[in-house]
Amino acid sequence: MNQDDCRLYETCSAPLCPLDRASLKNGIWYPDEEICRSKAKGNLPWLKAQKKIAGCGAGGGRYFTPAMLNRNCIIRRGITGLDPDEEEEPQLRAWMKGHRERKALSNDERAELEKRMETCRGRRSGKPARIHPPTGVVRPRF
């Protein structure tokens, strides 16, 4: 990688770089470290995962590998990385087992779920679901 490949080359200190294959193969990333700011490479799934993890406030001195960041799993508050003081391989296996891949829905499955949700919304109120509740109506309390 050189300065011609990325205009942010001189000022970037991100440990994982989309243009540096060595960092993607053997690198690690802590949530408090910098994330690649390149607009050209910003839509990579692992960069999006980094941003989500950093936004969740994950930290505590634990790190993430590119394999973990490439995993299509749910990222939410409380997600933790690997402990740097312990052996990586067993931790990584346990992390992968605990963070299953998200299941992709087909169009038919998505339509079926939407239909079921409409049915549930209708059951709750006893009437078909409304987009907006009526204004100025107060429900009686029993």
Secondary structure, DSSP 8 states (H G I E B T S, - for coil): --TTT-TTTTT---SS-TT-HHHHHH--B-TTS-----TTTTT-HHHHHHHHHHHHT--TT-BB-HHHHTS-----TT---B-TTS-HHHHHHHHHHHS-------HHHHHHHHHHHHHHHHHHHSS---SS--TT------
